[in-house]
Structure formats: C-alpha cells, structure tokens
Amino acid sequence: MTETLMNRIKAQLVRHEGLRLKPYRCTAGKLTIGIGRNLEDRGISQKEAYAMLERDIIECEKRLIDEIPEVYNKLDEARQSVLLNMCFNLGIKGLLDFNNTLAFIKAGDWERAANNMLASKWAKQVGMRAIELSELMRKGH
C-alpha cells in the first residue's frame, strides 16, 4: 500500500467513523473504540495491549512523581513497583486514600505499611495480588 493511499483511507475512516477514546456501542450494537475498532469481534492485538500497558505505566509513574515525590522517589525499584501496581489498579486518587500506608512507607516502616495494605478493603477485593504486593513492600524483594 502506498503512503498516499494509506493517508487517504485514514482520513476517510476518521471522517466516517469518528474518533472516540472511550468505548461506545456502534450502530450495530457492538462495543467499539477508537476509529471504529470492534472490540467484541476483533479485540486488540498482543502488541497493542503491551503498548497500551507501557503508556499506562508511564502515566502512573508521572502521577506518582507529581503527587507523592517525597515517597516514591526515595524507594527502591521493588517498592516503587508496588506503588505503580496499586496506582494502576486503584488510580492515583484511590492510592492516595491509603494515608496511613503511605505515611508508613515514607517513614520506612515496611512492616506496618505491609500490614496496613493487608487490612484494607482493597486487599479483600484483590486477594493474592495484595498478599504478593504487601510481601514485596515488607521485604523489598
């Protein structure tokens, strides 16, 4: 396919399909996103999923650095991964609700931070994920 043809068809499809950055139901009732991507029948590729994941992780780190640099920046990578994981799962607002846990992390009190994570509603909702992340916070590896 030539670059000219690619540009022509892209412009046509954007004009005809529109660009929607959140899922919606198309006229055929199919869950759709982007520029007419039928998520029900086509989905996304593994490469697309990992590209989205990387962008989401980068966005989580940006939010952590913006909101709690005094906590996040001082952590080793293992403990940074815990906060990244929780931010990915809960969103930055949800993570920031972990006031006591974040205070224990800031103080380097890994035991109390891990115990506080496990005592949360979030831990009951995510099960093994919380156990794994709390142990990583506790031990740093």
N, C-alpha and C positions, 0 to 999 in steps of 0.2 A: 504494500500500500504506500502510495506517495505521501509526503508530508502535506501537500496541498489537499489531497482527498481526506486525510485524517482531520485536518483543521476544518474543512467544510462540514464533514459529518458531525464532528464535535459541536460546532456552532449550531447546526440544525437540531441536534438532540437536546442541547441545553435550552434552546428556544421552545422546542415542542414538549419536552418532559419537565422542564424546570429543574431547579436545584433546591433540594430540601435536605438539610443537615440533620434532621431528626426523622425517625421512622414515621411513616404515614400509610394509609390504605389507598392504593391506586383505584382507578375507576373499575377495575376488575375485582377489587376487594383484597388484593394481595398486599402483604406487608412489604413496603418499598422504602428505599433510602437513596440519597444522593441524586443522581440523574437517572431515574428510572430503574435502579437495581432492585430486582425482585428477590427479596431475601428468602421467601418461602421456597421457591423453586430453584433458585441459583445459589443463594447464600454468598459467601465470600471465599476467597482462596486462602490457603495457609499463609502465603506470603503477605497478603493483605491483612490478615489477622495479626501477624507479628509486627507489621509496620504500624498498625493502629496501637498495639501494645506498647511499642517503643515510644511513640508520641505521647501516650497516656502516662507512662513512667516519667518521661521528661517533664511533663506538665505537673505531675505530683511533686517532683523534686523542686521545681520552681516555686510551687506554693509553700512547701516546707521551708525553703530558704527565705521566702518573703515573710512568712507568718511566725516561724519559730527558729530563726537562725542561731540563737544562743543555745538551743537544744540540739538541733540537727547537725550543725557544722562541727560540733565537738565530739560526735560519735564516731566509732569505728564503722567500717563498712557493714559488718554483720548487723549491728544495731540500727544503722541507717536503713538497711533493707527491711527491718521490722516496721519502722515508721512509714517507709514507702509503701509497703504492703497494706498497712492499715489505712493509709491515705487513699490508696487505690480502691480499697473495699468500702470505706466509710465516707470518702470525700474529706476535704480539709476541714469543713465545719464539724463533721462527726468526730474526726480525730481530735480537734481542739476541745471537744467536750470531755476528753479524758484529762481533766485538770490535774487530778492527784497523780495519775500515772506520769504525766509529763513533768510534774514537779519532782517526782522521784527520779526520773531519767536525768533531769537537769542536775540533780544532786549526786548522780552516780550511784544511787541506791537501787541496784539491779534487782535484788530480791523483792523489795517492796513494789517496784514497778511491775515485775512479772506477776506477783500475787494480785496486784490491783487489776491487771489486764484480765486475769482469770476470773475475778469476781464480778465482771461486768456482764450486762445483758448481751453485749456483742459476743462474748465468749460462748454463751449458751446458744447463740444463733449460728456460729460458725464452727463449733466443735473442735475437731482436730487441728484446724488452722490456728486457733487461739492457743492450743497447747504447744504446738510447734513454735509459734512466734514468741510466746512467753518464755520458753526454754532458751531460745536464741537471745532474747533480751537478758535473761538471767545469767547465761554463761558467756555470751559474746562470741560463740562459735557453734 
